[in-house]
Amino acid sequence: MVGKQRKKQFRLIHLVFIVVCVFSLVRVYTSSHVTTSSFSDTETITATFLMGSAPCVHRQGFWRHHPGQWPVQTITIGGIVYSKAKAIRVMNTQCASDKTYDLFRQLAATKLNLFSGCDPDCIQETVESADNWLLSHPVGSHVHANSCAWKLAKQWWKQLEQYNKGLLCEESCNCPPDPPRDCSHHSGHHATPHQLQVYVSDVDYDELTVQFYNACNDILIGDYSAVESDSTVSLSLDEVPTNESFSWYVIVTDQQATTMSPTWTVTIDANDTETMDGDDGTSDNTSSPPETFDYVDLSPLTADANTTYTFQVQAVNNSPVPEIMVVYWYNETTQHSLLLCHHEEVWNASIIIDSNATRFWYRLYLAYETGLWNPVENHEVSIPLGGDGL
């Protein structure tokens, strides 16, 4: 009797084991082979995933800066087949007055997320509508923010952006911003009198919000939005007395995750000054500047008032440069100065362009302990009239 009961128990266990194995094999197969052949594209992509890993969405900044992660070598947007390199060039084009670039960036990012195996159920109709709109309004066709065409397409742009942020039917792959780095000091002295500088970066290349706080009372003393990754943000401390210590920290957010810096302390030295004689930026420079300074100015050619603008210079062939300063002007008014921060052969610094600016131009200088040397001419940045807010 006991033997029969044990035999029944063994058969039941054996049956359960077979059911579990079959179910596991089905899950492995369906999660390892995902075929996507819609979304207005001609490609048929088979994306392979590791068992147990769930797909998640990346924002457009990630796809622009991580070409090695693309699941396809070509992508079709608005009926046009783009190579990976060409699509990235279009995604990197910043043209505030032409909204076709904005829609292209979000649509390309959504398709790349879908080709990586993400759920299309909540976004497929939007993808098809945006694709058809770009078929009628190709990239570069100068569709303005206040046009009837954009008022129709803006809803799709917002939905695609939400999908890529992980706010719809898929979770986000987002990583928090990297810890901010204090770069207020160069060559053993403070960058400029009463000024803080911090370098911020994000592996996903999301736009960042950078907030400076007084560490003594946790009061917000500076707030910058729409800051590009790999940028230096500066804050003037006009109210800090000379020869007194000031403690501060920075909080950086990408709208989904937040990173806080350590608390730093700086002392403003009364003898720590860098001045220029005359409005033209000339100086009594007794140091010997290098005979050549090979560089590439990566600063944008256009900008909108009341937005973040990043000065960016890349040294070529490891040109020896002690420091680089930028002097900039608005509307024929008083000059402003700012030291660029050095990070991996790239020098950069960010500002918020004055909301009343109709003209904006700058000049780069090499900075030395005894003065400045001006290696280049003025650069004027175009500011479109009227703006094109979203």
Phi, psi and omega in degrees: 000314179296322180297320178296319179297318178296322179295319177297318178298319179296317179297320179296315178298318180298318179296316178299319180299317180296317180299315180298318181296315180298316180298319180295319179296320178298316180296318179299316182294314184289331180273348182261346182225100181242118181253127179240124183221029179236217178063035175063017180251158179270349183284148168240113188248134172251110182259131183253133182236156175288142181300132178094346180269129181264139178292154177213164187261148173249151175278169187297329179298322178297311183294328179294329187250003179229067181299333180292344180266358181295133179279353181224160178263342176224156179216138182257121179232124180060034179080000181251132179271122180250137168291164179302314182297317181291320179298320179294322177298318179293318180296329180277352180285120179259112180218093186297334183275355181234106187284351179297328178292323179298314180293321179302313182301312183290322180293318178298317179297319179297315180297321179294324175296319180293319178293341178272002175104010181284158184292124181266354192303319186271357188228352186300317180296320178295319179300315181295320179294317179294321178298314180295324179294319178288340173292323179273337181231079185300159178302132181092009182271011171060058173270119185270162186296329182266011181277156177297325181298317182286328177300330176284317186279340185300325180296321179290320177302316180295318181294319178297319179297317179297319179298314182292340176273356181081027183261358181249249189261007176225153176277160180272145174274008192307136170254146179294159178301154175293156177301132178300151181238126178288119176235036178288342184246134176225139175052033174084005178220164184293144186305302173215157182303135176056046181219134176253147177221138179223137178264129182235147180208162182209128183296332178274354182056039173281156171292140188244152168251127184243124182236127177265137180232144169285118186289342182286325183229005179059031177271134178292126181242354179196136185221118182235132181242165179055042179272130179289150173298153183063045180236158174250128181248136184241150179221128177277141179242070185293337186265002180275121180296151179294145178067019174245146181279149178222127180256139185207162174211169185229139173244128181242131178228147175252024181077354177234326181224155185232141176232135181248138180278168167293173174271127180249154177232134180230145175244124179280117182270130180297334181269359183268088182226150174225109186241158177237141180264118177091156182287345183274000175086008178284162183208165174275084187263111181259358177277169182257107179290157177295151181294327178225147175227100181271123183207165173234125178274111183262007182296141181299152179272342180230158179201158175253145176298148177066027175232165179287134176236132182247118169284131183216126181230134178246124177286142182251138177058035177055041179303131181287115181228122179290307178204156177236131177243145173245136173246130183226158184226153170239133166046043178065023183260190184302144181284151174239150180232152185201133175275138176277146180265143184261129177208112176052057176067008177241133178250131180207162175199147183241148175222167170258119183292136181307136184295339180261007185289129172245343175222139184212125177213163186214167177219136180266145178227148165272131184256133178236165181299331184255006179157200183232151174232128185265108183267350187223170179272177177293148175238123179259136181255131181283129176244108181300141180285140173089330181074166181221059181302153180285000000 
